């Protein structure tokens, strides 16, 4: 029986990958690299340290991670001062549904903790999640399974009792290697044959998850209770 759903963040809960493209275009031009938003596709699902390595491979000594993050942060700060978090379709309905079913939730994101906390709070959804395991809280980036294993340990649930919602190749590989059930909700990238073969499911939107779980027989029967979860973060 399903005990927990683990959520990626960028591109899965929030439509922030496209915002990142705009921020990196802005930062790249400021740094004399030209529009660099295309680097989002090269770094989908990885943490900051892994992304830095990929940027250095692309731009060599012209790349300065601190400047990139400063300029991109400047762009995002202006954006969020004027706009709400771009929430993906179905999220607002899915979170209370899972809560009502007694299914526990955690965020498993490669983004830095400060960024994750900011977006969850600004979007008004932080209270639904018992834990958030972020890219700067683990030593190895997705596709390594460490981040998912850490999230399962935080919740005290076995990986095979968790559905992991992801939109990127690296995230899906990490979830699968951890022993979770990977469900893809595509954003900027569509799965190739290798990834398609390992998926537990593929949905068009988060709003399809309740019916999917019902069809898979993963929801409790009427009157059936779940064990009480541990207090989370």
Rosetta silent file (secondary structure, phi, psi, omega in degrees, C-alpha in Angstrom):
SEQUENCE: XXXXXXXXXXXXXXXXXXXXXXXXXXXXXXXXXXXXXXXXXXXXXXXXXXXXXXXXXXXXXXXXXXXXXXXXXXXXXXXXXXXXXXXXXXXXXXXXXXXXXXXXXXXXXXXXXXXXXXXXXXXXXXXXXXXXXXXXXXXXXXXXXXXXXXXXXXXXXXXXXXXXXXXXXXXXXXXXXXXXXXXXXXXXXXXXXXXXXXXXXXXXXXXXXXXXXXXXXXXXXXXXXXXXXXXXX
SCORE:     score description
SCORE:     0.000 S_00000001
   1 L     0.000  144.480 -179.893    0.000    0.000    0.000 S_00000001
   2 L   -68.520  130.269  177.741    1.169    3.501   -0.763 S_00000001
   3 L  -110.119  -29.913 -174.825    2.518    5.356    2.277 S_00000001
   4 E  -150.723  151.686  171.107    4.103    8.481    0.806 S_00000001
   5 E  -118.406  128.843 -178.409    4.385   10.616   -2.312 S_00000001
   6 E  -108.097  126.575 -173.127    7.710   12.335   -2.945 S_00000001
   7 E  -108.903  124.390  159.562    7.634   15.485   -5.063 S_00000001
   8 L   -66.064  169.815 -177.471   10.337   17.013   -7.195 S_00000001
   9 L  -114.970  -70.994 -174.993    9.849   20.789   -7.337 S_00000001
  10 E   -66.509  124.606 -179.480   11.080   22.710  -10.407 S_00000001
  11 L    84.738  -11.439 -179.216    9.153   21.651  -13.495 S_00000001
  12 L  -111.778  -58.749  175.516    6.965   19.314  -11.441 S_00000001
  13 L   -88.406  -37.918 -175.336    5.121   21.400   -8.855 S_00000001
  14 E  -123.552  142.671  179.631    6.091   24.804  -10.206 S_00000001
  15 L   -83.913   60.997 -174.108    6.600   25.991  -13.776 S_00000001
  16 L  -100.633   -9.623  176.342    9.987   27.398  -12.839 S_00000001
  17 H   -66.078  -39.881  178.037   12.189   25.698  -15.439 S_00000001
  18 H   -67.113  -35.258  175.352   10.936   28.173  -18.044 S_00000001
  19 H   -64.899  -38.053  178.299   11.584   30.994  -15.604 S_00000001
  20 H   -64.237  -37.410  176.384   15.113   29.660  -15.155 S_00000001
  21 H   -57.548  -46.139  179.770   15.645   29.798  -18.916 S_00000001
  22 H   -65.237  -40.617 -179.458   14.790   33.496  -18.846 S_00000001
  23 H   -65.881  -39.368 -179.435   16.973   34.096  -15.775 S_00000001
  24 H   -76.410  -28.973  170.804   19.961   32.347  -17.332 S_00000001
  25 H   -60.457  -46.673  179.989   19.484   34.201  -20.614 S_00000001
  26 H   -61.888  -48.906 -177.974   19.667   37.420  -18.599 S_00000001
  27 H   -64.520  -41.625 -179.555   22.659   36.259  -16.540 S_00000001
  28 H   -60.648  -41.585  178.952   24.531   34.948  -19.580 S_00000001
  29 H   -68.190  -37.546  177.375   24.231   38.259  -21.383 S_00000001
  30 H   -62.977  -33.297 -176.650   25.347   40.151  -18.281 S_00000001
  31 L   -90.806   -1.002 -179.322   28.419   37.906  -18.063 S_00000001
  32 L    80.305   17.396  179.672   29.282   38.178  -21.753 S_00000001
  33 L   -96.171   -9.199 -172.499   28.371   34.539  -22.455 S_00000001
  34 L    83.847  177.566  179.288   25.340   35.313  -24.559 S_00000001
  35 L   -59.643  122.304 -173.547   21.875   33.907  -23.882 S_00000001
  36 L  -117.197   15.291 -179.265   22.537   30.851  -21.730 S_00000001
  37 L   -61.102  -25.734  179.324   19.018   29.639  -21.004 S_00000001
  38 L   -60.463  -18.415 -179.779   19.639   26.529  -23.102 S_00000001
  39 H   -67.418  -16.568  175.398   21.808   25.274  -20.238 S_00000001
  40 H   -57.509  -42.992 -178.541   18.617   24.382  -18.365 S_00000001
  41 H   -67.250  -27.056  179.433   18.211   21.359  -20.637 S_00000001
  42 H   -81.180  -16.350 -173.325   21.790   20.281  -19.939 S_00000001
  43 L  -122.424   14.666 -177.906   21.362   20.498  -16.162 S_00000001
  44 L   -56.139  124.794  172.416   17.799   19.255  -15.575 S_00000001
  45 L    86.988   -4.750 -177.090   17.483   17.543  -12.217 S_00000001
  46 L   -99.867  160.404 -179.527   21.029   18.050  -10.935 S_00000001
  47 L   -83.600  179.626 -173.462   22.163   20.014   -7.904 S_00000001
  48 H   -61.625  -42.011 -177.979   24.270   23.174   -7.899 S_00000001
  49 H   -64.035  -43.458  179.205   27.626   21.419   -7.612 S_00000001
  50 H   -68.087  -38.129  178.512   26.885   19.095  -10.535 S_00000001
  51 H   -63.843  -38.971  178.047   25.497   21.988  -12.581 S_00000001
  52 H   -57.794  -41.118  179.718   28.691   23.979  -11.977 S_00000001
  53 H   -63.238  -40.606 -179.404   30.728   21.154  -13.513 S_00000001
  54 H   -67.938  -40.433  176.835   28.492   21.120  -16.587 S_00000001
  55 H   -62.245  -41.267 -179.664   28.738   24.915  -16.967 S_00000001
  56 H   -65.447  -36.917  176.827   32.538   24.754  -16.753 S_00000001
  57 H   -63.156  -34.323 -177.578   32.603   22.098  -19.455 S_00000001
  58 H   -78.361  -42.525 -169.926   30.505   24.395  -21.655 S_00000001
  59 H  -116.954   -5.895  178.203   32.207   27.737  -21.031 S_00000001
  60 H    60.506 -141.845 -174.540   35.592   26.931  -19.513 S_00000001
  61 H   -68.533  -10.742  177.527   37.332   29.726  -17.588 S_00000001
  62 H   -73.001  -15.604 -176.422   34.715   32.282  -18.699 S_00000001
  63 L   -82.486  130.928  176.338   32.228   30.678  -16.309 S_00000001
  64 L  -130.316  105.765 -175.524   31.844   32.243  -12.867 S_00000001
  65 H   -61.001  -39.283 -179.484   29.267   30.444  -10.738 S_00000001
  66 H   -64.931  -42.185  178.411   28.915   33.208   -8.177 S_00000001
  67 H   -66.424  -41.865  178.871   28.200   35.820  -10.837 S_00000001
  68 H   -57.853  -48.710 -177.347   25.739   33.543  -12.603 S_00000001
  69 H   -67.012  -34.310  178.995   23.787   32.925   -9.407 S_00000001
  70 H   -66.464  -47.307 -179.370   23.875   36.610   -8.486 S_00000001
  71 H   -67.786  -42.256  178.729   22.502   37.769  -11.832 S_00000001
  72 H   -64.599  -38.153  176.989   19.946   34.953  -12.023 S_00000001
  73 H   -64.500  -37.086  176.556   18.897   35.733   -8.448 S_00000001
  74 H   -61.112  -44.055  179.450   18.483   39.386   -9.393 S_00000001
  75 H   -64.651  -46.311 -178.394   16.170   38.392  -12.244 S_00000001
  76 H   -65.507  -37.842  179.992   14.118   36.015  -10.065 S_00000001
  77 H   -61.605  -42.854  177.723   13.818   38.550   -7.257 S_00000001
  78 H   -64.291  -40.815 -179.203   12.313   41.092   -9.649 S_00000001
  79 H   -62.612  -49.714 -175.036    9.983   38.472  -11.064 S_00000001
  80 H   -75.676  -14.499  172.654    8.669   37.252   -7.705 S_00000001
  81 H   -71.336  -19.814 -175.930    8.243   40.787   -6.439 S_00000001
  82 H  -118.240  -12.917 -174.505    5.583   41.197   -9.118 S_00000001
  83 L  -133.418  153.502  171.265    4.261   37.678   -9.754 S_00000001
  84 L   -76.609  169.679  173.851    3.059   34.638   -7.796 S_00000001
  85 L   -65.590  130.747  178.693    4.819   31.289   -8.050 S_00000001
  86 L   -75.874   95.889 -175.597    3.707   29.658  -11.339 S_00000001
  87 E   -80.825  137.381 -179.065    2.001   26.570   -9.933 S_00000001
  88 L   -73.870  148.857 -179.564    1.545   23.589  -12.246 S_00000001
  89 L   -56.114  135.642  175.711   -1.997   22.442  -13.082 S_00000001
  90 L    94.388  -17.910 -176.420   -3.492   20.016  -10.582 S_00000001
  91 H   -64.398  -43.922 -175.757   -1.181   20.721   -7.649 S_00000001
  92 H   -61.130  -30.764  178.719   -3.710   22.776   -5.659 S_00000001
  93 H   -87.384  -32.442 -175.408   -6.210   19.905   -5.784 S_00000001
  94 H   -68.469  -43.442 -174.462   -3.719   17.063   -5.382 S_00000001
  95 H   -61.199  -49.587  177.081   -2.138   18.116   -2.095 S_00000001
  96 H   -65.971  -29.397  176.543   -5.349   18.218   -0.014 S_00000001
  97 H   -62.144  -50.477 -179.770   -6.492   14.993   -1.681 S_00000001
  98 H   -62.678  -40.192  177.811   -3.351   13.128   -0.582 S_00000001
  99 H   -60.194  -43.119  179.601   -3.586   14.672    2.874 S_00000001
 100 H   -65.982  -27.607  177.520   -7.176   13.485    3.158 S_00000001
 101 L   -83.300   -3.265 -178.642   -6.104    9.978    2.174 S_00000001
 102 L    75.859   19.513  179.260   -3.498    9.971    4.940 S_00000001
 103 L   -90.587  127.756 -176.214   -0.650    9.778    2.439 S_00000001
 104 E   -80.742  156.468 -173.807    2.485   11.526    3.644 S_00000001
 105 E  -136.888  143.691  174.658    4.406   13.968    1.461 S_00000001
 106 E  -143.832  154.245  175.055    7.954   15.227    1.115 S_00000001
 107 E   -97.963  133.762  178.729    9.828   17.428   -1.350 S_00000001
 108 E  -128.438   91.030 -170.856   12.912   15.924   -2.996 S_00000001
 109 E  -123.670  142.271  175.813   14.528   18.722   -4.999 S_00000001
 110 L   -77.009  -10.586  179.136   17.998   19.348   -6.395 S_00000001
 111 L   -69.026  156.640  176.896   17.542   23.069   -5.753 S_00000001
 112 L   -63.173  151.786 -176.015   19.242   24.634   -2.710 S_00000001
 113 H   -56.221  -43.712 -177.642   17.255   24.525    0.534 S_00000001
 114 H   -58.850  -40.787  179.753   16.812   28.303    0.721 S_00000001
 115 H   -68.837  -40.938  178.957   15.238   28.383   -2.739 S_00000001
 116 H   -62.035  -47.972 -178.839   12.988   25.410   -1.991 S_00000001
 117 H   -61.482  -42.123 -179.634   11.735   26.928    1.272 S_00000001
 118 H   -59.504  -49.279 -176.307   11.086   30.279   -0.391 S_00000001
 119 H   -68.087  -40.802  178.459    8.996   28.815   -3.207 S_00000001
 120 H   -61.655  -43.256 -179.645    7.007   26.465   -0.965 S_00000001
 121 H   -68.456  -45.480 -177.620    6.168   29.294    1.417 S_00000001
 122 H   -64.479  -34.460  179.020    5.368   31.816   -1.317 S_00000001
 123 H   -79.685  -10.273  178.014    3.109   29.299   -3.066 S_00000001
 124 L    75.837   26.549 -177.061    1.345   28.576    0.238 S_00000001
 125 L  -119.338    2.884 -173.758    1.942   24.808    0.162 S_00000001
 126 H   -58.170  -35.035 -174.000    4.762   24.304    2.696 S_00000001
 127 H   -67.152  -17.117 -179.693    2.440   22.947    5.404 S_00000001
 128 H   -75.707  -19.137 -170.074    1.557   19.878    3.336 S_00000001
 129 L  -105.338  128.212  178.488    5.105   18.504    3.421 S_00000001
 130 L   -73.487  -30.150 -175.544    6.645   16.702    6.373 S_00000001
 131 E  -149.861  156.865  172.121   10.155   17.038    5.021 S_00000001
 132 E  -135.671  117.990  175.956   12.198   18.682    2.294 S_00000001
 133 E  -107.810  120.676 -169.291   15.458   17.101    1.171 S_00000001
 134 E  -116.038  168.418 -173.746   17.361   19.526   -1.059 S_00000001
 135 H   -61.966  -29.920  179.619   20.374   19.457   -3.321 S_00000001
 136 H   -91.232   12.032  178.670   22.696   21.114   -0.816 S_00000001
 137 H  -107.855   -1.634  179.259   21.707   18.634    1.914 S_00000001
 138 L  -129.601  161.722 -176.438   23.236   15.561    0.227 S_00000001
 139 L   -90.440  -20.227 -177.452   26.704   14.803   -1.080 S_00000001
 140 L  -124.063  138.089 -177.016   25.694   13.266   -4.419 S_00000001
 141 L   -83.327  154.606  164.473   23.388   14.729   -7.060 S_00000001
 142 L   -51.923  137.863   17.926   20.575   13.035   -8.927 S_00000001
 143 L   -86.507    5.816  173.248   20.763   10.598  -10.751 S_00000001
 144 L   -62.727  142.239 -176.031   22.440    9.125   -7.675 S_00000001
 145 L   -78.666   -0.306 -173.647   19.705    7.724   -5.391 S_00000001
 146 H   -52.953  -44.148 -173.726   21.064    9.333   -2.203 S_00000001
 147 H   -65.704  -36.916  177.730   18.507   12.151   -2.108 S_00000001
 148 H   -73.870  -39.292  176.822   15.547    9.764   -2.407 S_00000001
 149 H   -63.108  -37.232  178.157   16.958    7.323    0.118 S_00000001
 150 H   -64.950  -42.781  179.390   17.443   10.234    2.501 S_00000001
 151 H   -63.361  -42.894  178.245   13.835   11.351    2.041 S_00000001
 152 H   -62.059  -41.299  178.782   12.518    7.837    2.699 S_00000001
 153 H   -64.987  -39.142  178.368   14.654    7.617    5.843 S_00000001
 154 H   -60.057  -41.252 -179.668   13.356   11.000    7.026 S_00000001
 155 H   -80.989  -19.805 -177.529    9.789    9.764    6.694 S_00000001
 156 L    73.775   34.868  179.790   10.604    6.320    8.044 S_00000001
 157 L  -125.378  148.501  178.718    8.973    4.549    5.100 S_00000001
 158 L   -71.678  146.249 -178.482   10.406    1.934    2.722 S_00000001
 159 H   -55.985  -36.692 -176.949   11.167    3.171   -0.805 S_00000001
 160 H   -73.080   -3.764  173.734    8.829    0.654   -2.424 S_00000001
 161 H  -100.090   12.281 -177.480    5.934    2.227   -0.492 S_00000001
 162 E  -120.293  135.587  166.320    6.657    5.615   -2.113 S_00000001
 163 E   -95.800  130.282  178.695    5.603    7.099   -5.435 S_00000001
 164 E  -108.877  121.071 -179.883    8.165    9.608   -6.708 S_00000001
 165 E   -95.432  122.474 -174.418    6.861   12.345   -9.006 S_00000001
 166 E  -143.210  159.587  176.226    9.496   13.645  -11.420 S_00000001
 167 L  -123.449   -6.402 -174.263    9.868   15.423  -14.755 S_00000001
 168 L  -118.022  156.426  176.848   13.569   14.899  -15.566 S_00000001
 169 H   -57.890  -49.082 -177.568   15.737   11.979  -16.630 S_00000001
 170 H   -62.133  -39.839  179.337   18.125   12.459  -13.699 S_00000001
 171 H   -67.060  -42.053  179.940   15.287   12.605  -11.199 S_00000001
 172 H   -65.958  -39.948  176.731   13.553    9.516  -12.542 S_00000001
 173 H   -63.621  -42.006  179.370   16.801    7.537  -12.520 S_00000001
 174 H   -61.422  -45.030 -179.465   17.469    8.616   -8.924 S_00000001
 175 H   -64.102  -44.298 -179.806   13.990    7.568   -7.803 S_00000001
 176 H   -64.244  -43.795 -178.718   14.188    4.225   -9.583 S_00000001
 177 H   -67.308  -24.869  176.965   17.668    3.444   -8.232 S_00000001
 178 H   -79.523  -13.767 -179.043   16.440    4.228   -4.709 S_00000001
 179 L    96.933    7.729  176.853   13.679    1.657   -5.087 S_00000001
 180 L   -81.175  170.577  177.258   10.776    4.123   -5.311 S_00000001
 181 E   -96.647  105.348 -174.122    7.996    3.909   -7.890 S_00000001
 182 E   -81.099  126.040  175.822    8.809    6.624  -10.471 S_00000001
 183 E  -119.732  125.492 -177.127    5.881    8.471  -12.040 S_00000001
 184 E   -98.813  135.286  168.385    6.680   11.026  -14.705 S_00000001
 185 E  -122.131   95.820 -171.301    4.772   14.233  -15.387 S_00000001
 186 L   -60.432  148.197  175.448    6.694   15.672  -18.365 S_00000001
 187 L  -126.113  -91.059 -179.312    7.632   19.337  -18.556 S_00000001
 188 L   -88.514  -15.774 -171.551   10.477   20.367  -20.889 S_00000001
 189 L  -129.666  136.631  175.922   11.666   16.836  -21.660 S_00000001
 190 L  -102.372  144.522 -174.502    9.910   13.714  -22.951 S_00000001
 191 L   -69.103  144.927  171.926   11.205   10.265  -21.939 S_00000001
 192 L   -88.317 -176.298 -176.801   13.315    8.161  -24.261 S_00000001
 193 H   -61.048  -39.036 -179.435   12.975    4.387  -24.506 S_00000001
 194 H   -61.322  -46.924 -178.465   15.300    3.712  -21.566 S_00000001
 195 H   -71.749  -39.837  178.956   13.330    5.924  -19.193 S_00000001
 196 H   -55.584  -37.354 -176.763    9.943    4.822  -20.533 S_00000001
 197 H   -68.943  -25.122 -176.422   10.848    1.232  -19.630 S_00000001
 198 H   -98.063   -4.642 -176.016   11.494    2.007  -15.965 S_00000001
 199 L   -71.620  139.680  169.101    8.441    4.193  -15.310 S_00000001
 200 L   -79.092  -28.114  177.563    5.714    3.069  -12.933 S_00000001
 201 E  -170.085  162.360  177.200    3.463    5.556  -14.707 S_00000001
 202 E  -139.094  124.657 -175.229    3.377    8.626  -16.948 S_00000001
 203 E  -120.515  156.495  176.523    0.753   11.340  -16.518 S_00000001
 204 L   -82.915  -26.157  179.890   -0.161   14.479  -18.430 S_00000001
 205 L  -156.385  162.587  177.852   -0.704   16.499  -15.251 S_00000001
 206 H   -61.897  -28.098 -178.885   -0.599   16.208  -11.465 S_00000001
 207 H   -64.689  -15.929  179.448   -4.385   16.244  -11.451 S_00000001
 208 H   -84.722   -8.819 -174.233   -4.401   12.738  -12.947 S_00000001
 209 H   -63.466  -44.007 -179.382   -2.581   11.195   -9.984 S_00000001
 210 H   -54.824  -46.728  179.535   -5.633   10.407   -7.782 S_00000001
 211 H   -65.613  -39.898  178.128   -7.286    8.346  -10.495 S_00000001
 212 H   -58.938  -47.194 -179.734   -3.969    6.690  -11.373 S_00000001
 213 H   -64.018  -36.680  178.080   -3.418    5.635   -7.737 S_00000001
 214 H   -65.028  -44.533  179.830   -6.979    4.352   -7.553 S_00000001
 215 H   -64.570  -31.961  178.834   -6.537    2.305  -10.721 S_00000001
 216 L   -81.515   -4.538 -179.737   -3.299    0.852   -9.342 S_00000001
 217 L    72.494   28.767 -175.164   -5.071   -0.143   -6.117 S_00000001
 218 L   -99.001   -3.107  178.480   -2.796    2.025   -3.997 S_00000001
 219 L   -96.751  151.454 -178.923   -5.438    3.969   -2.094 S_00000001
 220 L   -65.828  151.877  174.318   -6.988    2.740    1.130 S_00000001
 221 L   -76.039  156.063  178.104  -10.415    1.134    1.097 S_00000001
 222 L   -54.397  130.427  179.584  -13.289    3.049    2.717 S_00000001
 223 L    87.393  -11.731  178.988  -12.980    2.782    6.493 S_00000001
 224 L   -80.341  133.187 -179.063   -9.399    1.521    6.333 S_00000001
 225 L  -102.340  155.264  175.338   -7.009    3.525    8.499 S_00000001
 226 L  -105.919  153.813  175.128   -3.333    4.223    7.963 S_00000001
 227 L   -63.794  145.313  179.981   -0.694    4.223   10.685 S_00000001
 228 L   -66.095  137.071 -179.776   -0.039    7.662   12.092 S_00000001
 229 L   -79.115  162.691  176.173    2.992    9.361   10.539 S_00000001
 230 L   -77.589  155.196  175.796    5.947   10.716   12.429 S_00000001
 231 L   -64.748  134.053 -178.051    6.221   14.415   13.035 S_00000001
 232 L  -105.615 -165.183 -179.654    8.076   16.003   10.147 S_00000001
 233 L   -73.794    0.000    0.000    9.922   19.209    9.494 S_00000001
